């Protein structure tokens, strides 16, 4: 991997939206370090020298700490949070969620990525205009029935990053939270839907990847904050409550 520029760290790089982001950034010759529980398919990246992968289980705090220590001498300018754990993928009421499922979903999506963020903040702040991009979700804002654990995990990470943004001047750190207004058609979604499911309302993950590419580019002019992402790739500022 080229050593000329500070790297971009991406979680959830092996599949879905995370993989789409990794492929798009590497194609643009951004040096990307991807981490995930499972190994990405090398065929997705061809012979690109702009992407490298490290296996990290985000539900394991010790693994996260060891990974951060292993890249202590590497400069990073952006952190993209795209990892997610849906549990068994089935919708069921909160009363049916097991302790194991709570720990896995919240531990990966919220706690693990929050720990990674807190450990990475000094590295991001060491570069001018450090960047964090979180692939948030509508359930972080408006939880839906049967998805209590997933909603809690996404809402927790969303709130944690709002606190990070409030603690740091935008001149040093820009925090973006992207809330897609559509479902992305990923391999995981296909597996969780019936064979005859109508995906016509779904969009390619490349839509979100294109937005992330713009936000981490040197010419990015979008102010930090939370944004709704529409199917055509346009952004609409999402007004968060800042005071009660």
C-alpha positions in Angstrom: 0.0 0.0 0.0 1.3 3.5 -0.8 2.9 5.3 2.1 2.6 8.8 0.7 -0.8 9.7 2.2 -2.6 9.2 5.5 -4.8 6.2 5.3 -8.6 5.7 5.6 -9.8 3.1 8.1 -13.1 1.4 7.2 -15.1 -1.0 9.3 -17.4 -3.7 7.8 -15.2 -3.9 4.7 -16.1 -7.5 3.7 -19.6 -7.1 2.4 -22.6 -4.8 1.8 -22.2 -1.0 1.9 -18.8 -1.3 3.5 -17.5 -3.3 0.6 -19.0 -0.9 -1.9 -17.3 2.0 -0.1 -13.9 0.1 0.0 -14.0 -0.7 -3.7 -15.0 2.9 -4.7 -12.2 4.5 -2.5 -9.5 2.1 -3.7 -10.6 2.7 -7.3 -10.0 6.5 -6.6 -6.6 5.6 -5.2 -7.4 6.4 -1.6 -5.3 4.1 0.6 -7.8 2.1 2.6 -7.3 -0.2 5.5 -10.4 -2.4 5.9 -11.3 -4.4 9.0 -14.0 -6.9 9.4 -14.8 -10.3 11.1 -14.7 -12.1 7.7 -12.2 -11.8 4.9 -13.3 -9.8 1.8 -13.3 -11.6 -1.6 -10.0 -10.6 -3.3 -11.7 -10.6 -6.6 -13.7 -7.5 -5.6 -10.5 -5.5 -5.5 -8.6 -7.1 -8.4 -4.9 -6.2 -8.2 -5.5 -2.9 -6.4 -2.6 -1.8 -4.1 -4.8 0.7 -2.4 -6.7 -1.7 -0.2 -5.4 -4.0 2.5 -7.4 -6.0 5.1 -7.0 -6.9 8.7 -9.3 -9.4 10.5 -10.8 -7.7 13.6 -13.9 -8.8 15.6 -15.5 -5.6 16.7 -17.4 -7.4 19.5 -14.0 -8.2 21.1 -12.5 -5.2 22.9 -9.1 -6.9 23.2 -8.9 -7.4 19.5 -9.7 -3.8 18.9 -7.0 -2.6 21.3 -4.4 -4.9 19.7 -5.3 -3.6 16.2 -5.0 0.0 17.2 -1.7 -0.7 18.8 -0.5 -2.4 15.7 -1.0 0.7 13.5 0.4 3.1 16.1 3.0 4.4 13.6 0.5 4.7 10.7 -1.2 8.0 9.9 -4.9 8.0 9.4 -7.0 10.9 8.2 -10.5 9.4 8.1 -12.5 6.7 9.9 -15.6 5.3 8.1 -18.0 3.2 10.3 -20.0 0.8 8.3 -19.9 -2.4 10.3 -23.2 -3.8 11.5 -24.5 -7.0 13.1 -28.2 -7.9 12.5 -28.1 -11.0 14.8 -30.1 -13.8 13.1 -31.7 -11.2 10.8 -35.2 -12.1 11.8 -37.6 -9.6 13.3 -38.9 -10.4 16.7 -40.2 -8.5 19.7 -37.9 -7.2 22.4 -39.1 -9.9 24.8 -37.7 -12.6 22.5 -34.2 -11.2 22.2 -31.7 -13.3 24.1 -28.7 -12.1 26.1 -26.4 -13.5 23.5 -28.1 -11.6 20.7 -28.1 -8.3 22.7 -24.4 -8.6 23.4 -23.6 -9.5 19.8 -25.6 -6.8 18.0 -25.0 -3.9 20.5 -21.4 -5.1 21.2 -20.4 -5.0 17.5 -22.4 -2.1 16.0 -22.3 0.2 19.0 -19.8 -0.7 21.7 -17.1 -2.0 19.4 -17.2 0.9 16.9 -17.5 3.4 19.8 -14.3 1.9 21.4 -12.5 2.0 18.1 -13.5 5.6 17.5 -12.4 6.7 21.0 -9.0 5.0 20.5 -8.6 6.5 17.0 -9.5 10.1 17.9 -5.9 11.2 18.7 -4.7 9.8 15.4 -7.5 11.6 13.4 -6.9 14.8 15.3 -3.2 14.7 14.5 -4.1 15.5 10.9 -5.7 18.7 9.6 -9.4 18.1 9.2 -9.7 14.6 10.6 -12.9 13.0 9.3 -15.4 10.5 10.7 -18.2 9.2 8.5 -20.9 7.0 10.1 -23.3 5.0 8.0 -26.2 5.5 10.3 -29.8 4.3 9.8 -33.4 5.5 10.0 -33.9 3.2 13.0 -31.4 5.3 14.9 -33.9 8.1 14.6 -37.2 6.2 14.4 -37.0 2.7 15.8 -39.3 0.1 14.2 -41.1 -2.9 15.7 -39.2 -6.1 15.8 -35.8 -4.5 15.6 -35.2 -3.3 19.1 -31.6 -4.6 19.4 -30.6 -3.3 16.0 -32.3 0.1 16.7 -30.5 0.4 20.0 -27.1 -0.4 18.5 -27.5 2.2 15.7 -29.0 4.8 18.0 -26.2 4.4 20.6 -23.5 4.9 18.0 -25.3 7.8 16.5 -25.6 9.5 19.9 -21.9 8.7 20.8 -20.7 10.4 17.6 -22.9 13.5 18.3 -21.1 13.8 21.6 -17.7 13.4 19.8 -18.7 16.2 17.4 -19.8 18.4 20.2 -16.5 17.9 22.0 -14.2 18.8 19.1 -14.0 21.9 16.9 -14.9 21.4 13.3 -11.5 22.9 12.3 -9.9 19.7 13.8 -12.6 17.1 13.3 -15.5 16.8 10.9 -18.2 14.2 11.9 -20.7 13.1 9.3 -23.7 10.9 9.9 -25.4 9.5 6.8 -29.0 8.3 7.1 -30.1 6.5 4.0 -33.8 7.0 3.1 -33.8 3.7 1.1 -32.7 0.1 1.5 -29.5 -0.8 -0.2 -29.5 -4.1 -2.2 -26.7 -6.0 -0.7 -25.9 -9.7 -0.6 -27.0 -9.9 3.0 -30.4 -8.3 2.2 -30.9 -10.9 -0.7 -30.3 -13.7 1.7 -32.8 -12.4 4.3 -35.6 -11.9 1.8 -37.9 -14.5 0.1 -36.8 -15.7 -3.3 -39.7 -13.8 -5.0 -39.2 -10.5 -3.1 -39.6 -7.3 -5.1 -36.4 -5.3 -4.9 -37.5 -2.5 -7.3 -37.6 0.1 -4.5 -34.0 -0.8 -3.3 -30.9 1.0 -4.5 -27.3 0.0 -5.3 -24.9 0.4 -2.3 -22.7 2.4 -4.8 -25.1 5.4 -4.1 -23.8 5.7 -0.6 -20.3 4.9 -1.6 -20.3 7.8 -4.0 -21.4 10.1 -1.2 -18.6 8.9 1.1 -16.1 9.4 -1.7 -17.1 13.0 -1.9 -16.9 13.6 1.8 -13.4 12.2 2.2 -12.0 14.0 -0.9 -9.7 16.9 -0.5 -12.2 19.2 -2.2 -15.1 18.3 0.1 -17.1 21.4 1.0 -20.1 19.8 2.8 -20.4 21.1 6.3 -20.2 18.3 9.0 -23.5 17.1 10.5 -26.3 14.6 9.9 -27.7 14.1 6.5 -30.5 12.1 4.9 -29.2 10.4 1.8 -31.7 10.0 -1.1 -31.7 7.5 -3.9 -30.2 9.9 -6.4 -27.3 10.6 -4.1 -28.4 14.0 -2.9 -28.1 15.0 0.7 -30.6 16.8 2.9 -29.5 18.1 6.3 -31.2 16.3 9.2 -32.0 18.7 12.0 -30.9 17.1 15.3 -32.2 18.4 18.7 -29.3 20.3 20.3 -30.9 21.7 23.4 -33.8 20.9 25.7 
